[in-house]
Amino acid sequence: MSDQPTPPQQSDNMNDAQEPQDTAAANSASDIENTSTDAATAVTDTPIDLNALTVTELLETFKNLLDNAPIQNIKPQVEDLKHELEARAATVWAKNKAEFLASGGSEEDFSELPDTREVDQLDRAYRKKRKQYYESLNKDLNENLSKRRALIESFKGLLAVEENINTTLKSFKALQEEWHTAGPIPKAQYEVIWSTYRHHVENFYDFLDLNREFRDLDFKHNLEQKIKIVERAQELSALPDVTKAFNELQQLHKMWKEDLGPVAKEYREDVWNAFSAVTKVIHEKRELHLKAQDAIRAQNFDQKMALIEGIKAQSSQTKSTHKAWQEAMNSVQTLRDEFFAMGKVPKEKNKIIWKTFKEATRDFNQAKNDFYKNYKSEQLSHLDQKKALIQQAETLKDSEDFEKTTPLMKKIQSDWKKIGHVPRKDADKLWKKFKTACNHYFDRINAERDLAKQEEIQNLKQKEAFLAEARTMTLPTEQTDALAHLADLAKQWRHMGKVPAKKRHVEEDFEQLLNKLYGGIGLSKEEVAMSRYANKLSSLVAQENDKLLTQEAMLVAKKITEISQEINQLENNLGFFQHVDKTNPMVAEVYKTIDMRKADLSLWKAKKKSIRAL
């Protein structure tokens, strides 16, 4: 069959009105732009979150589009990028103007214009490239038109050539191959050129009618191919992917119309009806699919608007802390992810949904940026405060005066916690320095305390042994010697130091023993108290610490004041009982208490006198 022609469809038996709508046949310049590749369509239909990009990133995206994407497919993206860049420039201009006016300038003197130089340059490059593309495309279309006109003339000339029929058929098939590869032509010339082409091909077939063998063989070939097309269309009608089935159906119609010639007259109607019927099935399935898609897209629109409202809510809510803004940013990011993950919206609502989304995210980002502009200055202030605390901690970390320094170090730690965040790049470094200084000091305290605990345990052992020995001793018979001996016992006890807090009962045991021993040498309670106080003062004097004596004097003065006030209060209370007999139990108890407190007062005054005598 290689020598047989493959003529196109004859309009006298099946005209164009009988053909299904062919969406791929025109191949004009406008059709080429509208028939994008899947990748290009995906880029166009999937918006980029321009608000998340910096100006530099926006410009880079624009450049990448010009360098790498088909110029005929990027118009929507270019328009979005231009709008965003111009909005950014307008924002900067408005800020500069506000600062100029705030500094005392007048509106008449502000001559600055929004800086759109880079975007204007890219836009000019885009328009130039787009113009060159369409100029080149139109040139190619017109050249293809000239080629097809020349081929038609060659088809016409076949009828005037006197040569072997097989040679003529080979020439015919060669011209057909050229015709099929001649490329698209201007849309306005499409129907005329194809009608002229079919007319002259039909004339050639009429010429071939003299050789029915060749004509019938070609009819048979065309019928076989068209049956295969029908069978493939029937397979497509069962595909679950309706879009894929419809797109392939368009290619089948193109093959039917442009690549295959007619069939025998008795088969033409049947084979066409079969193809038309399955075409109708696929078209109906597509219509149902599109309706379902429309419903889904309408639902997507409502859901996306709800997500946008969620973003707006985050913008309107008052947030005064870094933590609150972090939570808000996480929420908005979740909403954005859901927005982009959600399917398409109705085509007529795509621009409004995208515009609304961009405005909502832009408002949120503006509010966020305003907060962090102030937050940054606060962080720098916090940085200075923490540096000052680090300096204090490093100054105190080697102090030996634990009693005075420890409260200061604890306050420094407390102040550190109250200070807010610092710049992230400084946070870890600052914390490490602060922690090192604090740990150094408190490790020293802990080591000192461990040593003190060991000393207290040893002191306890000494005092327990000393107490056991003191319980068995015999005092001198002379009172003076006995007093001196008891004073020495108290002095030795004091020099043994502190014991663990849980073992402080040993101190009480020793006090009880001393009181018993003092009582055994015939001294009154007051004499015992003053004798022991004299020993205490001697110990304080021996330590050569004026601070301790001053503290003791303040304690004595405080006790005298407190007891005096108590006595006055008790005596005032007696005024309420002036007509009550003193033998009354309640009144008697008050008098008894007053006498006891007066005795105590006398003792504390004696102690005060002893201090003054030093």
Steps between C-alpha positions, in 0.01 A plus 500: 500500500799731502418620152140575578379853577355605828251767391317716751127498558274597209255772570244382249424198716575633849524876526645699787159553656481128572829494688516531881643827630874494446687711759846416380479563129549874461860525623501881482717730707226558755428127525866427563505738796179361642610138457766485772695201616394335825804641676431852381135473596595371844729797549226740394223342705705453815564843653820580682471660843670822397455653846744243638776618260739790546536766231824336388326161477211654305741653248689169472170316438417750224843447338469122520163515325648707217801269465340158540124503444316512163436871442145431376401329829616741772272801460294436822814453708666808354194710582499370862872565542470853358207576731686369807826683422318825430308460829829445687650811338189700592528380862864612522409833340216556748733418791767741375239771454363449852853519646570814296184669624565385858846658489345840418495492120207628299301295252588745222872440552470120483594424139589131529315253274447125554812315384379262227810509281587131528145377446457742207819365345378139538158594362662655192706185454183288529311712245792498259540124527124445462492729195795317344328167566180602324682670218697181447184289538306708245794482264502120533123484451520704181793294371300183570208657311723561201626141516143363506397719207799375303408140590145557377642616169706182491187292565330681210796426277479124556202482265701645214797269534524221243676216677442156643216497755723345765748782460218752530372332816846513655514871422154541655602325822820702522297822468266375775794439734621853436149629559467329839834642621458848357405643843220732623364792297306818591156416631329733254635294207445156650156409359577638153831318470361168627196523276722570200727212598210256529356618167818424309554172678148400404574595143801273514284217627259561216800474274587171667150369435640367177710268714242357741743241642717764662198698618332199660819397677534846647133499604563170675805638681313809613207289622733279706661803658168670575366183659809494722428861593142409591619206709753721680228757563282227650788405731534864597131518590565244775799684649443639855725796414249705302742784425759264355231329289373832365849627411586183312163514324602839356809341354290221349276758333805677364629171353154425357474843338853573389691173470248258350316509173152376415364148512272318259163669468304209648704521828526875544181563694534196726860563598434869558187430707697258716771759559244776560308285752803420714607863472164600644545257792841645587367855467209423732732343757719805476204730556404307813861507614521875444178554696639295789824695478306826504324392821832403661661826389208699641547318830876565483425869455285510815761307698785722377302811596455351848878444522557860394263617774712300743811688383317832535400405854866444590579848364225671700572329833722700738834331567760664719755222554747304292334175610157621387638599159679167464173320568323728252763436232466126551122531467527710184754258351256214563221701333727580204598136459133401500428777247764381254417132554136560416390451140408755235216751520267607216708667232300823517572523875871414484616861487278619786596209728869555430468877545316456830757246621791726415339796676431294814854361517648841422304661785613226739864533393482878536366472856763237579780714356383806695512298822845355435638837401431618855579157640849520353575823685365340819726200444801729469402662831465154655842414360658793686319406821619140487855604422491719813379205710775279357757760601359509855498120525858475376607766752336314792577140402826483704370687807583346837221685681234240433252646746495835321555377144249215484190724519654721230565202271146372553363843415711508185353164400149624572558818296631292209172304486299823489686634195340421166653343189824610337602456134519130423862520383605626846269293722706181535830684545358727771332216686820295497702786652235574762454135594877448528540793743202394716601134507854599597373693803240250618736206448736677740216547750402136473858393554521729804173363633619144454812585698289675765277195530799279560624746764155507666499119518841507668380778733201285596720208592721727714203659676331167570819373654552828688140492630537145622816595687344819645214299649745304716724788614520639854505879543747674738360567845582869488226697322747723320696203372177328400385804302834519322481129424147532357604803290786294360258217418275741309800647320626158392153407381473814288840446345393155378283674236165421344337160471258374229156663525330166567727445804444838665344323799855448630513878556188483716645207693812703580292805605298284738818354645651847552186629669506197731869555583449873563210418726715258692739772616231710672443777243158652433339480162589861430859448611531197276363698205740793556793271557436320174443833323833625627657189345323572169627861498851380573477267203381784273779726615754224441388473136594867446196556285331834569217404272399213725501724811291759317247237400484376858441855633219549243343170605506600870350841423227339292410257778486783756263695274277199431473402870435861604219528247353171614505613866331832408231312307436267792477790747260681268287188485475502879314830467200305377500300826546785758180404679587130496667342802865405458419150612301448184682219312516694174625817664746307712643337190557842339683627809712184501590549133593865562733397784666236283549744210642762740751242622591428138530873431732541796717215368522651147584843645780334697624345176491844337705638788752219454541588132552867579768406755720338230 
